[in-house]
């Protein structure tokens, strides 16, 4: 085995004028709020499901059997996708697909099968899907109950967004904040008065509310009630 000799000194670094002025380390984003990120940024669907504050347990037994269709209706931003994400947590074999405005996505096999914005699919495509021996969860801006019933499904329709009050909204927003926690200690909190003010301004448009709070947290100077 060769022997390493210690005679060779490491190459010395000569300090220059440029080295003398070292930039100070940058602080971590949102560390001043005890957060890892802006709590109201985009989330993966699985993480979205974990943080959902919705009640879907009553639908689970029916969705285990083929022939049942659960339809979520409502305007954009009211929580249709959030309800679907929460349902997926109960079903390892479930599959979710979102239909974009100009997309014709491949519809996967799943039980239950969850299709977001199903009204964007051509009618003939919907008919093929409705022939599958599965349960369905759909989110739509158009009532699909007649089509589903004609295909033999027992249909239940839920209008999403009704009943949002300040207490529920405060819980939704503060849960998102807690999920972005960096370490122990206090966090910014949304107060009941702020939650009510946002409902007064945005009604039940959760998406608009979360965009508003996202912008607020981008410039929040420190930990405080919001």
C-alpha positions in Angstrom: 0.0 0.0 0.0 1.4 3.4 -0.9 2.1 5.9 1.8 0.7 9.4 1.7 3.4 12.0 2.5 2.7 15.0 4.5 5.3 17.2 3.0 3.0 18.6 0.3 1.2 21.5 1.8 -2.3 22.3 0.6 -2.6 25.0 -1.9 -2.9 28.3 -0.1 -5.8 30.7 -0.9 -4.7 34.2 -1.4 -7.3 36.8 -0.4 -8.2 39.4 -2.9 -10.2 42.6 -2.6 -13.2 40.8 -4.1 -13.0 38.0 -1.4 -13.0 40.5 1.4 -16.5 41.6 0.8 -18.5 38.4 1.3 -22.3 38.6 0.7 -24.2 37.9 3.9 -26.3 34.7 3.8 -29.8 35.1 2.6 -32.6 34.5 5.1 -35.0 31.6 4.3 -38.2 32.7 2.7 -41.1 33.0 5.2 -38.7 32.1 8.1 -39.8 35.4 9.8 -43.3 34.0 9.9 -42.1 30.6 11.2 -43.3 29.1 7.9 -41.6 26.9 5.3 -43.5 28.5 2.4 -46.6 30.6 1.6 -49.4 28.5 3.1 -51.7 29.3 0.2 -49.6 28.3 -2.8 -50.5 25.4 -5.0 -50.7 21.9 -3.5 -50.5 18.4 -4.9 -53.9 16.7 -4.9 -52.8 14.2 -2.2 -51.7 17.1 0.1 -54.9 19.0 -0.7 -56.9 16.0 0.5 -55.0 15.9 3.8 -55.9 19.5 4.5 -59.5 19.4 3.3 -62.0 20.6 5.8 -65.1 18.9 4.3 -67.5 16.2 5.3 -67.5 13.3 2.9 -67.7 10.3 5.2 -71.4 9.8 4.6 -70.8 9.2 0.9 -68.1 6.5 1.3 -70.4 3.4 1.9 -72.4 4.1 -1.2 -69.3 4.6 -3.4 -68.0 1.1 -2.6 -70.7 -0.4 -4.9 -71.0 0.1 -8.7 -74.0 2.0 -10.0 -73.9 5.0 -7.7 -73.0 8.5 -9.0 -72.2 11.4 -6.7 -72.4 14.8 -8.5 -70.8 17.9 -7.1 -72.1 21.2 -8.6 -71.3 24.8 -8.0 -69.5 27.8 -9.4 -65.7 27.8 -9.8 -63.7 28.1 -6.6 -66.4 26.7 -4.3 -64.7 23.5 -3.3 -65.8 20.8 -5.8 -62.2 19.6 -6.3 -61.5 19.7 -2.6 -64.4 17.4 -1.9 -63.2 15.0 -4.6 -59.7 15.0 -3.1 -61.1 14.2 0.3 -63.0 11.2 -1.1 -59.9 9.8 -2.8 -58.3 9.3 0.6 -60.8 6.6 1.3 -60.2 4.6 -1.9 -56.8 3.3 -2.9 -58.1 2.1 -6.3 -59.8 5.5 -7.1 -58.6 7.4 -10.1 -58.9 11.1 -10.6 -58.8 13.1 -13.9 -59.3 16.7 -14.6 -60.7 17.7 -18.0 -59.1 20.9 -19.3 -60.9 23.3 -21.5 -59.3 22.1 -24.7 -58.2 18.6 -23.5 -59.5 15.2 -24.3 -57.6 13.2 -21.6 -57.5 9.4 -21.5 -60.0 8.3 -18.9 -58.3 5.8 -16.5 -59.8 2.7 -14.9 -60.7 3.3 -11.3 -63.3 2.5 -8.7 -64.6 4.9 -7.9 -63.8 7.0 -10.9 -63.6 10.8 -10.3 -63.9 13.2 -13.2 -63.5 16.9 -12.6 -65.2 19.2 -15.2 -67.0 16.3 -16.8 -69.2 18.7 -18.8 -66.2 19.4 -21.0 -66.2 15.8 -22.4 -68.2 15.1 -25.5 -71.5 13.4 -24.9 -70.5 10.3 -26.7 -67.4 10.0 -24.4 -69.6 10.4 -21.4 -71.9 7.7 -22.6 -68.9 5.3 -22.9 -67.8 6.1 -19.4 -71.3 5.7 -18.0 -71.3 2.1 -19.3 -68.5 1.1 -17.0 -69.4 -1.0 -13.9 -68.1 1.4 -11.4 -69.2 4.2 -9.0 -68.6 7.7 -10.2 -67.8 11.1 -8.6 -68.2 14.0 -11.0 -67.7 17.7 -10.6 -69.6 19.8 -13.1 -71.1 23.2 -14.0 -73.9 21.4 -15.8 -76.4 19.1 -14.3 -75.6 15.5 -15.4 -78.2 13.8 -13.3 -80.5 13.0 -16.3 -77.7 11.4 -18.3 -76.4 9.5 -15.4 -79.9 8.2 -14.5 -80.5 7.2 -18.1 -77.4 5.1 -17.9 -78.7 3.3 -14.8 -76.9 5.2 -12.0 -78.5 6.2 -8.8 -77.6 9.8 -8.6 -77.0 12.1 -5.6 -76.3 15.8 -6.2 -74.5 18.1 -3.8 -74.3 21.8 -4.4 -70.9 22.8 -3.0 -70.2 26.1 -1.2 -73.5 26.4 0.7 -73.2 27.0 4.4 -69.7 28.5 4.5 -69.5 30.6 7.6 -66.7 32.5 9.3 -65.9 29.8 11.7 -65.5 27.2 9.0 -63.5 29.5 6.9 -61.2 30.4 9.8 -60.6 26.7 10.3 -59.8 26.1 6.6 -57.3 28.9 6.5 -55.6 28.3 9.8 -55.2 24.6 8.9 -53.3 25.6 5.8 -51.1 27.9 7.9 -50.4 25.1 10.4 -49.4 22.7 7.6 -46.6 25.1 6.5 -45.2 25.5 10.0 -41.3 25.7 10.1 -40.7 25.0 13.8 -42.2 25.3 17.3 -43.6 28.6 18.4 -46.3 31.0 17.4 -47.7 31.4 13.8 -49.7 34.0 12.1 -53.4 33.3 12.6 -56.6 34.3 10.7 -59.1 35.8 13.1 -62.8 35.3 13.1 -63.3 38.9 12.2 -61.0 38.6 9.2 -62.8 35.4 8.1 -66.1 37.2 8.2 -64.8 40.2 6.3 -63.6 37.9 3.5 -67.0 36.2 3.3 -68.6 39.6 3.1 -66.2 40.5 0.2 -65.9 37.2 -1.7 -69.0 35.3 -0.5 -68.3 31.5 -0.7 -65.6 31.8 -3.4 -62.8 29.9 -1.6 -60.4 30.2 -4.5 -60.7 34.0 -4.5 -60.3 34.0 -0.8 -57.1 31.9 -0.9 -55.6 34.0 -3.6 -56.3 37.1 -1.5 -54.7 35.6 1.6 -51.7 34.3 -0.6 -51.0 37.9 -1.6 -51.4 39.0 2.0 -48.8 36.5 3.3 -46.3 37.5 0.5 -45.9 40.8 2.2 -46.7 40.0 5.9 -43.9 41.6 7.9 -44.0 39.3 10.9 -46.0 36.9 13.1 -49.3 38.5 13.9 -53.1 38.0 13.7 -54.3 38.5 10.2 
